[in-house]
Amino acid sequence: HSGLSIYSADQVITAELPGEEVARVLELPAGEPIIKMEQVVCLADGRPFEYTISYKNPLRYVFTVKAYRQH
């Protein structure tokens, strides 16, 4: 409805040690690593549209990748 066209999304996935609050929210003991996902979504004209940081408990997260060949 807005007329905006999403063109790309770049995502960086890293493992790191969380701060105390993130560990508590993810129900992990201190010192346990987490999965951090940082994403930037851009419009067709190159403008950033969305920026997201999310944290995942690696004991409850499944990462699946599907790849397709373009013709």
Contact map, one row per residue, 1 for C-alpha under 8 A:
11100000000000000000000000000000000000000000000000000000000000000000000
11110000000000000000000000000000000000000000000000000000000000000000000
11111000000000000000000000000000000000000000000000000000000000000000000
01111100000000000000000000000000000000000011000000000000000000000000000
00111110000000000000000000000000000000000011000000000000000000000000000
00011111000000000000000000000000000000001111000010000000000000000000000
00001111100000000000000000000000000000001111010000000000000000000000000
00000111110000000000000000000000000000001111000000000000000000000000000
00000011111000000000000000000000000000111100000000000000000000000000000
00000001111100000000000000000000000000111000000000000000000000000000000
00000000111110000000000000000000000011110000000000000000000000000000000
00000000011111000000000000000000000011100000000000000000000000000000000
00000000001111100000000000000000001111000000000000000000000000000000000
00000000000111110000000000000000001110000000000000000000000000000000000
00000000000011111000000000000000111100000000000000000000000000000000000
00000000000001111100000000000000111100000000000000000000000000000000000
00000000000000111110000000000011110000000000000000000000000000000000000
00000000000000011111111000000111110000000000000000000000000000000000000
00000000000000001111111000000000000000000000000000000000000000000000000
00000000000000000111111100000100000000000000000000000000000000000000000
00000000000000000111111110000000000000000000000000000000000000000000000
00000000000000000111111111000000000000000000000000000010000000000000000
00000000000000000111111111111101000000000000000000000000000000000000000
00000000000000000001111111111000000000000000000000000000000000000000000
00000000000000000000111111110000000000000000000000000000000000000000000
00000000000000000000011111110000000000000000000000000001100000000000000
00000000000000000000001111111000000000000000000000000000100000000000000
00000000000000000000001111111101000000000000000000000000100000000000000
00000000000000000000001100111111000000000000000000000000000000000000000
00000000000000000101001000011111000000000000000000000000000000000000000
00000000000000001100000000001111100000000000000000000000000000000000000
00000000000000001100001000011111110000000000000000000000000000000000000
00000000000000111100000000000011111000000000000000000000010000000000000
00000000000000111100000000000001111100000000000000000011110000000000000
00000000000011110000000000000000111110000000000000000011110000000000000
00000000000011110000000000000000011111000000000000001111000000000000000
00000000001111000000000000000000001111100000000000011111000000000000000
00000000001110000000000000000000000111110000000000111100000000000000000
00000000111100000000000000000000000011111000000001111000000000000000000
00000000111000000000000000000000000001111100000111110000000000000000000
00000111110000000000000000000000000000111110000111100000000000000000000
00000111100000000000000000000000000000011111111111000000000000000000000
00011111000000000000000000000000000000001111111110000000000000000000000
00011111000000000000000000000000000000000111111000000000000000000000000
00000000000000000000000000000000000000000111111000000000000000000000000
00000010000000000000000000000000000000000111111100000000000000000000000
00000000000000000000000000000000000000000111111110000000000000000000000
00000000000000000000000000000000000000011110011111100000000000000000000
00000100000000000000000000000000000000011110001111100000000000000000000
00000000000000000000000000000000000000111100000111110000000000000000000
00000000000000000000000000000000000001111000000111111000000000000000000
00000000000000000000000000000000000011110000000001111100000000000000000
00000000000000000000000000000000000111100000000000111110000000000000000
00000000000000000000000000000000000111000000000000011111000000000000000
00000000000000000000010000000000011110000000000000001111100000000000000
00000000000000000000000001000000011110000000000000000111110110000000000
00000000000000000000000001110000011000000000000000000011111110000000000
00000000000000000000000000000000111000000000000000000001111111000000000
00000000000000000000000000000000000000000000000000000000111110000000000
00000000000000000000000000000000000000000000000000000001111111000000000
00000000000000000000000000000000000000000000000000000001111111100000000
00000000000000000000000000000000000000000000000000000000010111110000000
00000000000000000000000000000000000000000000000000000000000011111000000
00000000000000000000000000000000000000000000000000000000000001111100000
00000000000000000000000000000000000000000000000000000000000000111110000
00000000000000000000000000000000000000000000000000000000000000011111000
00000000000000000000000000000000000000000000000000000000000000001111100
00000000000000000000000000000000000000000000000000000000000000000111110
00000000000000000000000000000000000000000000000000000000000000000011111
00000000000000000000000000000000000000000000000000000000000000000001111
00000000000000000000000000000000000000000000000000000000000000000000111
